[in-house]
């Protein structure tokens, strides 16, 4: 979203600003949540995937790592007014760490042109959502010992419809934002 000219290297200041903006958006999206028994439903997955698509795999992944580090250091960036290690070892851990892989995958696909079409971007974001949900499911089922059936019931089923809506929203917003930015140049 902050374009560089051909041949221009990405400067450290640009990267720092974009990471700070991304982690701030992540923190804000965590505060929009619907509490559920194990894992709250938030807008974070939408923001993760949009950051991956907009920033690319390197900066998108780095932004997610920075976000988790901020939270681990105690900043109240996670869902609810919390920070610290607890969310990174509790029921939300798999999803949180899945953010890194999802930003990576979505960014990698976007860098290969999947962000230029609403349908392809929807598919790229769907892959990102699958990565997040799989990481969350794995942690709930095996890390916390809920078992596959219970983890599927509480960690996948409540999020499927919302994931489809977020994919549609993200796949529509990204090209629109890109057109707006292209017009201003």
N, C-alpha and C positions, 0 to 999 in steps of 0.2 A: 504494500500500500504506500510505501515511501520509495518510489522507483529510483533506480540508479541509471546513469547513462551507459551505453555500451562501452566496455573497456574500463569503467570506473570501479574501483574496488570498494567493497562495503567497509565503511569506516567504523571504528570502535564507538564513536559518539552516536552514530546512527543506530548501531546494534543496542547500545545501552538504553537509548530512548525507547526503542521498539520493545525491548524486553520489559522495561518499567511500565510502559503502556499496557502490554499484554498481561503482566501479572496484576495490574490494577483492574483490568477488565475481568480477569479470573476471580479476583476477590469480590468484585461487585456481583458477578453472576452467581457466586456461591451464596450470596445473601438472599437471592430470590429462590426460595426453596419451599417445597412441600414435604413436611416431615412424614416419614414412613417408618415402620418398625425397626429396620436395620440400617437402611441407607436412604437419605433424603433425595428427593427428585429436585434437581437444580437446573439452571441454565448453563452450567459449566461445560457440558459436553458440546453444546452449540458453539461456545466461545473457543474451546480447544480446537475444534475442527476448522473454524473460521481462521484462527491464528495459524494453524498448519497450512491452510490453503493460501493465506495472504503472505506469510513469512517464508514459506518453504520449509523443507525438512530440517535443515541445520538450525536456523533461528527459531523455528517453531518448537523443536525439541528442547533447545536451550531455554526458551521461555518457560516451558513446563517444569524443567529442572529448577529454575530460579524460583518459580512459584512454590514448589514443594519445599525448597530450602527456606524460603521466607516463613512458611507455615511451621516448619520444624524448629525454627529459631524462636517461635512464639508469637509471631505476628498473627492477628486474628483474621486470616484470609480464607479459612475453610468455612463450610456451611455452619451456620450458627455463629455465636460470638467466640469461636475457639481457634486456637493455634496450638503449637507444641507437637509432641511426638504421638499423643494418643490417636489422632485420626490416621496416622501413618502405620499404626499397628492394629487398629480396630476394624470394624466392619467395612469402612470406606477405603481401606488401604489398597485393595486390588484396583479399584476404580481410579484412585489418585495416581498410582504408578502407571496404570494403563493410559493416562493422559499423555505421558511422554511418548509411548509407542504410537498412539493414535495421531498425535501431531506429526510424528516422523512419517508415518504411512501416508496420511492425507497430504502433507507437504511434498513428499516424494512424488505422489501421483499428480499433484497440481503443477509441479515443475515440469512434468511431461505432457502438459496440455490439458489435463482433466479439469482445470478450472475455467476453461474457455467455453464450456457448454453446460447448461443447467443440468442436463441428464447425466453427463459424465461426472460433474461435481457432486450431484446427488449420490452417484455410485461410490465416488471416493469417500464421501462423508459416511456413507453406509458401512464401508470397510472400516473406517475409523471408529464408528459406533460399535461394530462387532468386536473390534480389538478391546475397547473399553469394557464392554459387557463380558467378554470372555475372561479378562483379567479379574474383574469383580467377582464373577461366578467362581473362578478357580480359587480365589482367596476365601470366599465365603464357604465353599464346599470343603476345601482341603486345609486351608490355613486356619480357619476358625472351627473346622470340624462339623459344619452343619449338615454335611452330606449333599449329594447331587440333587436329590428331589427338593429338599427344603431350599437350597441355594437357588435353584431354578425358580421356585415359587416366589421368593422374596427378592432375588437379585437380578432376574431377567424379565419375568412376566410384567411387572408394573412399569417397566421402562420401554417396552417395545413400541407402543403407540406414540409416546412422547418422542422417541428417537426418530420415528418417521416424520413427525411434524417438524422437529428441529432440522432434519436433513432438508426437507422442502424449504424451510425458511432460510437456512444457510445457503443452499444452492441457488436461491432466488436473490438473496441480498448481495452475495459476492460479485456476480457479474454486474449488478446494478451499481454497486460501489465503484467497481473498476471503470464502468462507462462514465460515471460522474467525475472521477479523477482524470480520466483521459480527456474529457471535455475541457477541464480547467488548465490543461497544459498548453 
